[in-house]
Amino acid sequence: MDPFDAGAGGILRQPKAVWATAGASVVAFMGIGLVDPILPSIAQGLDATPSQVSLLFTSYFLITAFAMLFTGFVSSRIGGRRTLLAGLALVVVFAALAGTSGSVGELVGFRAGWGLGNALFVSTALAVIVGAAAGGSAAAILLYESALGLGMACGPLLGALLGDASWRYPFFGTAALMAVGFLCISAFLKEQPRPARRTSLLDPVKALGHGGLASAAASAFFYNYTFFTVLAFTPFVLDMTPYKSGAVFFAWGVLLAVFSVIVAPRMQERFGSLKVLGGSLVLLAADVLVLGYGDHTTAIVCTILSGAFIGVNNTVYTELALGVSDAPRPVASAGYNFVRWFAAAAAPYFAPKIEEWTDVHVPFAVAAATALVGALVVLVRRRSLTHEAEELQPRHATEDSVSAFVN
């Protein structure tokens, strides 16, 4: 059945609960790239250095990494609906507080609280949408994919539109939108059945004892350093108005969504997961190196183009992580993401510091090197990954590409 079919069970014929959760998911994913276009404005408004402002990403993703260990623990005990509402409530409170910040230290702290709320929400939203959907999971997953792509692409646009007047407005805007999401989920979503087995806090860590999963997580750690160097450090290098920077990262987000959801699965089916991943990592390394050493126009083009490689990598990494061990998918995903999000926290801090110690080009050289290290890990550990990679079915690609940002 065509998931776009307007008949029963199609993507356009879902219950209000599904639409409410998907809508809130769009805003949740917007929060990742929301601050990109306004980073220079925040630095100017709070009299802060690029390395201080980049801590907005560091605090956000450091908390997200640790939250991976207990989101399953929480949702398996209080249920998906309550977990979603708790996450939304935290985002509303801390996003609003972020807009009132009087110093960069306050803003970084409030962003950390925002990260905790977002982790609780997005780690639960996909399961809730699938559970509440009509006519099976295919249309629900496609709807969630659309929410992910729309959020990643539109986050920078929202940041640019509101941030052009004041860097504070994007935070207030996000708080307002998430408050609407809270009310919609409260009104339309009923509690979902809880899992038969409760998840313990140590389950994700124990899952990393599997060699294949540990290899995928280690490679993804180095890749994520590259990814978030582009996301968090490039806005300072481009040094553009919020509108222009928002347009650049909107185009970046569109490529990321298209290549993650549409292109990557087809490439995997034709060439195999490990070849696609290795080739994409090498191309990303080359792209980032040219970004760092090219002129301004070249930097813009390479920033946008990196979204294609990042989209492919996100899909393949998550498929490997979820298929390489016999651990339950939520547990394997939590352990894998616990490792990789630490790099997302590290890159925004170290890239500006490396620039201060050397020059503006070196952070991109380091990012290119980490992408190559990620490819090297895949090459060296290919025996622990090859069998599972070959057995991954194309039907998994849709669900797992979504999970790249979910857990």
matplotlib code that plots the C-alpha trace (Angstrom):
import matplotlib.pyplot as plt

x = [0.0, 1.2, 1.9, 0.8, -2.6, -5.3, -7.2, -7.3, -3.9, -2.2, 0.1, -2.8, -5.3, -3.6, -5.2, -4.8, -2.4, 0.0, -0.1, 0.3, 3.4, 4.8, 4.3, 6.1, 8.9, 9.4, 10.0, 12.2, 14.5, 14.5, 16.2, 19.4, 20.2, 18.2, 21.2, 23.5, 22.6, 22.6, 25.9, 27.8, 24.9, 24.9, 28.6, 28.2, 25.1, 26.7, 30.3, 31.5, 34.2, 33.3, 34.6, 32.3, 29.3, 30.0, 29.5, 25.8, 26.3, 28.7, 26.3, 23.3, 24.9, 26.9, 23.6, 22.0, 24.8, 24.3, 20.5, 20.8, 21.5, 18.2, 15.6, 14.6, 14.7, 12.2, 9.9, 9.6, 8.4, 6.2, 5.1, 5.6, 3.0, 4.3, 7.9, 7.0, 5.2, 8.1, 10.5, 8.3, 7.8, 11.6, 12.2, 9.5, 11.0, 14.7, 14.2, 12.3, 14.9, 17.6, 16.0, 16.3, 20.0, 22.2, 25.5, 26.9, 27.3, 23.6, 22.7, 25.0, 23.4, 19.8, 20.8, 21.9, 18.5, 17.0, 19.1, 17.8, 14.2, 14.9, 16.5, 13.5, 11.2, 12.9, 14.0, 10.3, 8.5, 9.1, 7.8, 4.8, 3.9, 4.3, 2.1, -0.6, -0.6, -3.4, -2.7, 0.7, 4.1, 5.1, 3.1, 3.9, 7.6, 7.4, 5.6, 8.3, 11.0, 9.3, 9.2, 12.9, 13.9, 11.6, 12.9, 16.6, 16.0, 13.8, 15.6, 18.2, 15.5, 13.5, 16.7, 17.5, 14.0, 13.5, 17.2, 17.5, 15.5, 17.2, 19.1, 16.7, 13.6, 14.4, 14.5, 11.1, 9.7, 10.8, 9.3, 6.0, 5.9, 6.8, 4.1, 1.5, 2.9, 2.5, -1.1, -1.8, -0.2, -2.0, -5.4, -5.0, -2.5, -3.6, -1.1, 0.6, 1.2, 4.4, 7.1, 7.0, 10.5, 11.8, 15.1, 17.9, 20.4, 23.3, 21.7, 23.1, 26.6, 26.5, 25.4, 28.7, 30.6, 29.7, 32.7, 30.6, 28.5, 31.6, 33.3, 30.3, 30.2, 33.9, 33.9, 30.7, 32.5, 35.2, 32.7, 30.5, 33.5, 33.6, 29.8, 29.6, 32.7, 30.7, 27.5, 28.9, 32.1, 31.4, 28.9, 31.8, 33.9, 31.2, 30.5, 27.2, 24.0, 21.5, 19.3, 22.2, 23.6, 20.1, 19.7, 23.0, 22.1, 18.5, 20.1, 22.4, 19.4, 17.5, 20.5, 20.9, 17.2, 17.1, 20.3, 19.5, 16.0, 16.1, 19.6, 21.5, 19.2, 19.5, 23.3, 23.4, 21.3, 23.7, 27.1, 26.8, 26.8, 30.5, 31.6, 29.0, 30.1, 33.8, 33.5, 31.2, 33.6, 36.5, 34.5, 33.3, 37.0, 37.9, 34.9, 35.7, 39.4, 38.4, 35.9, 38.6, 41.2, 39.0, 37.7, 34.4, 32.2, 33.9, 33.2, 29.5, 29.3, 31.2, 29.1, 25.9, 27.5, 28.5, 24.8, 24.7, 27.6, 26.3, 22.9, 24.4, 26.6, 23.8, 21.7, 24.4, 25.9, 22.6, 21.7, 25.0, 24.5, 21.0, 21.8, 25.3, 24.4, 21.7, 20.7, 17.2, 17.2, 16.4, 19.2, 21.7, 20.8, 21.1, 24.6, 25.7, 24.4, 25.9, 29.3, 28.8, 27.1, 30.3, 32.0, 29.1, 29.8, 33.6, 33.8, 32.0, 34.4, 37.7, 37.3, 37.3, 40.1, 42.2, 41.6, 42.8, 45.9, 46.7, 44.6, 41.2, 42.2, 43.5, 40.1, 38.9, 42.1, 41.5, 37.9, 39.0, 41.4, 38.8, 36.5, 39.4, 40.0, 36.3, 36.8, 39.9, 38.0, 35.4, 38.2, 40.1, 37.0, 35.2, 35.1, 33.0, 30.7, 30.6, 28.3, 25.7, 26.0, 25.3, 22.3, 20.7, 17.5, 16.4, 13.2, 15.2, 16.6, 13.6, 13.2, 16.8, 17.6, 15.1, 16.8, 20.0, 18.7, 16.2, 18.2]
y = [0.0, 3.5, 5.3, 8.5, 7.0, 9.1, 6.0, 4.4, 4.0, 6.4, 9.2, 11.7, 9.7, 9.4, 10.1, 13.5, 12.0, 11.1, 14.6, 16.2, 14.1, 14.6, 18.4, 18.6, 16.5, 19.1, 21.7, 19.4, 18.8, 22.5, 23.1, 21.3, 23.9, 26.8, 28.6, 28.2, 31.5, 33.5, 32.3, 35.5, 37.6, 35.8, 36.4, 40.1, 40.5, 38.8, 40.0, 36.4, 34.7, 32.0, 29.3, 30.4, 30.6, 27.2, 25.7, 26.0, 22.9, 21.3, 21.5, 20.5, 17.3, 16.4, 16.2, 14.4, 11.7, 11.0, 11.1, 8.1, 5.9, 6.6, 7.6, 4.0, 3.5, 6.3, 5.6, 1.9, 2.9, 5.9, 5.3, 7.1, 9.8, 11.0, 10.8, 13.0, 15.5, 15.7, 16.3, 19.0, 20.7, 20.9, 22.3, 25.0, 26.1, 26.1, 27.5, 30.4, 30.9, 30.8, 33.9, 35.8, 35.0, 37.8, 36.0, 33.3, 31.1, 31.3, 30.6, 27.5, 26.2, 26.7, 25.0, 22.0, 21.7, 22.1, 19.1, 16.9, 17.7, 17.2, 13.8, 12.6, 13.7, 12.6, 9.2, 8.4, 10.1, 7.5, 4.6, 6.7, 7.6, 4.0, 2.8, 5.3, 5.2, 3.7, 1.0, -0.2, 1.5, 2.4, 5.6, 6.5, 6.2, 8.2, 10.9, 10.9, 11.0, 14.1, 15.7, 15.1, 16.5, 19.5, 20.2, 20.0, 22.2, 24.8, 25.2, 27.5, 29.5, 30.1, 31.1, 33.6, 35.0, 35.6, 36.2, 39.1, 41.2, 39.8, 36.7, 36.1, 35.7, 32.2, 30.9, 32.4, 31.2, 27.7, 27.8, 29.0, 26.3, 23.5, 24.8, 24.3, 20.8, 20.1, 21.1, 19.1, 15.9, 16.4, 16.6, 14.0, 11.3, 8.5, 6.5, 3.8, 0.2, -0.1, -2.6, -6.1, -5.8, -2.7, -1.3, -0.9, 1.9, -0.5, -2.2, 0.3, 0.0, -3.7, -3.8, -2.0, -5.2, -6.5, -6.0, -5.0, -2.5, -1.0, -0.7, 1.1, 3.4, 4.2, 5.0, 7.2, 9.0, 10.3, 11.0, 13.0, 15.2, 16.2, 16.6, 19.0, 21.0, 21.9, 22.6, 24.6, 26.2, 27.0, 29.9, 31.9, 31.3, 32.3, 35.4, 36.2, 37.9, 35.6, 35.6, 34.5, 32.0, 30.6, 30.1, 28.2, 25.8, 25.4, 24.1, 22.0, 20.5, 19.8, 17.8, 16.0, 14.9, 13.9, 11.8, 10.3, 9.1, 8.6, 8.3, 6.3, 3.3, 3.0, 3.3, 0.6, -1.7, -1.3, -1.1, -2.4, -0.6, -0.6, 0.6, 3.4, 4.4, 4.3, 6.3, 8.9, 9.4, 10.0, 12.4, 14.2, 14.6, 16.1, 18.4, 19.7, 20.2, 22.3, 24.2, 25.2, 26.2, 27.6, 31.2, 32.4, 31.2, 27.8, 27.6, 28.2, 25.5, 23.0, 23.6, 22.9, 19.9, 18.4, 17.8, 15.1, 13.1, 13.6, 12.3, 9.2, 8.6, 9.0, 6.4, 3.8, 4.2, 3.8, 0.7, -0.9, 0.0, -1.5, -4.6, -5.6, -7.1, -9.2, -6.5, -5.0, -2.1, 0.6, -0.7, -1.0, 2.5, 4.0, 2.5, 3.6, 7.1, 7.4, 7.1, 9.2, 12.2, 12.8, 13.9, 16.2, 17.8, 17.9, 19.4, 22.7, 23.3, 22.3, 23.7, 27.4, 26.6, 25.1, 28.2, 30.4, 28.2, 28.1, 29.6, 29.3, 26.5, 24.0, 23.1, 21.9, 19.9, 18.2, 17.5, 16.0, 13.8, 12.5, 11.6, 9.6, 7.9, 6.9, 5.3, 3.6, 2.0, 0.7, -0.8, -2.4, -3.7, -4.7, -8.4, -7.6, -5.5, -7.2, -10.1, -8.0, -5.3, -7.8, -9.1, -5.7, -5.6, -2.5, -2.4, -1.4, 1.7, 3.8, 3.2, 3.2, 6.4, 8.2, 6.7, 8.5, 11.6, 10.0, 8.3]
z = [0.0, -0.8, 2.5, 0.8, 0.0, 1.6, 2.4, 5.8, 7.3, 4.8, 5.9, 5.5, 7.5, 10.9, 14.3, 15.9, 18.5, 15.7, 14.1, 17.5, 18.3, 14.8, 15.0, 18.3, 16.8, 14.1, 16.7, 18.7, 15.8, 14.9, 18.2, 17.1, 14.4, 15.8, 17.2, 14.1, 12.4, 15.6, 17.1, 16.1, 17.3, 20.7, 21.0, 20.3, 22.5, 25.5, 24.9, 24.5, 22.5, 19.8, 22.1, 24.9, 22.7, 21.2, 24.6, 23.8, 21.7, 24.2, 27.2, 25.1, 23.7, 26.8, 28.7, 25.8, 25.9, 29.5, 29.1, 26.7, 29.7, 31.4, 28.8, 28.3, 32.1, 32.5, 29.7, 30.5, 34.0, 33.6, 30.0, 26.7, 27.1, 30.4, 29.2, 26.2, 28.4, 30.8, 28.0, 26.5, 29.8, 30.4, 26.9, 27.4, 30.7, 29.7, 26.2, 27.8, 30.5, 27.7, 26.2, 29.5, 29.9, 31.1, 30.5, 28.4, 31.4, 32.2, 28.5, 28.5, 31.7, 30.4, 27.1, 29.1, 30.7, 27.2, 26.1, 28.8, 27.8, 24.2, 24.9, 26.8, 24.0, 20.9, 22.3, 22.9, 20.1, 17.3, 19.4, 20.4, 16.8, 15.6, 18.5, 17.9, 14.1, 12.0, 9.4, 10.5, 10.9, 7.3, 7.1, 10.7, 10.1, 6.9, 8.7, 11.4, 8.8, 7.3, 10.7, 11.2, 7.8, 8.1, 11.6, 10.6, 7.6, 9.2, 12.5, 11.0, 9.1, 12.3, 14.1, 11.3, 11.0, 14.7, 15.4, 13.0, 15.5, 18.6, 19.4, 22.3, 20.1, 18.7, 22.3, 23.2, 19.9, 20.5, 24.0, 22.7, 19.9, 22.4, 24.8, 21.9, 21.4, 25.1, 25.0, 21.8, 23.2, 26.5, 24.7, 21.9, 23.0, 25.2, 27.2, 25.2, 26.5, 28.4, 27.4, 28.9, 30.3, 32.0, 30.8, 33.4, 33.6, 32.8, 29.8, 27.2, 28.7, 28.7, 25.1, 24.2, 25.2, 21.8, 19.5, 16.4, 18.3, 20.0, 16.6, 15.1, 18.1, 18.0, 14.3, 14.7, 17.6, 15.2, 12.5, 14.8, 15.7, 12.0, 11.8, 14.7, 13.7, 10.6, 12.5, 15.4, 14.1, 10.5, 11.3, 12.8, 9.7, 7.3, 9.3, 7.6, 8.6, 10.3, 7.1, 4.9, 7.4, 7.9, 4.1, 3.9, 6.7, 5.3, 2.1, 4.2, 6.1, 2.9, 1.5, 4.8, 4.8, 1.1, 1.3, 4.6, 3.7, -0.1, -1.5, 1.2, 1.2, -2.6, -2.5, 0.2, -1.9, -4.8, -3.2, 0.3, 3.6, 4.4, 1.0, 1.0, 4.6, 3.9, 0.6, 2.2, 5.1, 2.7, 0.6, 3.8, 4.9, 1.5, 1.6, 5.1, 4.1, 1.1, 3.3, 5.7, 3.1, 0.3, -0.2, 1.2, -1.7, -1.6, 2.1, 1.5, -1.2, 0.8, 3.9, 1.9, 0.2, 3.5, 4.3, 1.6, 3.1, 6.7, 5.6, 4.1, 7.1, 9.7, 8.0, 7.5, 11.0, 12.7, 10.6, 11.6, 15.2, 15.4, 13.4, 14.5, 17.9, 19.4, 21.9, 21.7, 19.3, 21.8, 24.1, 21.3, 20.0, 23.5, 24.0, 20.5, 20.9, 24.4, 22.8, 19.7, 21.4, 23.4, 20.2, 19.5, 22.8, 22.2, 18.7, 19.5, 22.4, 20.8, 17.3, 18.5, 20.9, 18.2, 16.1, 19.1, 19.4, 15.7, 12.9, 11.3, 8.9, 11.4, 13.0, 9.6, 9.1, 12.4, 11.4, 8.1, 10.0, 12.4, 9.4, 8.0, 11.4, 11.4, 7.9, 9.2, 12.1, 9.6, 7.5, 10.3, 12.0, 8.8, 9.8, 12.9, 10.7, 7.3, 8.1, 9.8, 7.2, 4.4, 6.2, 6.7, 4.7, 2.7, 4.6, 7.7, 6.1, 6.6, 10.2, 11.1, 9.2, 11.4, 14.5, 13.7, 15.4, 17.7, 20.4]

ax = plt.figure().add_subplot(projection="3d")
ax.plot(x, y, z, "-o")
ax.set_aspect("equal")
plt.show()
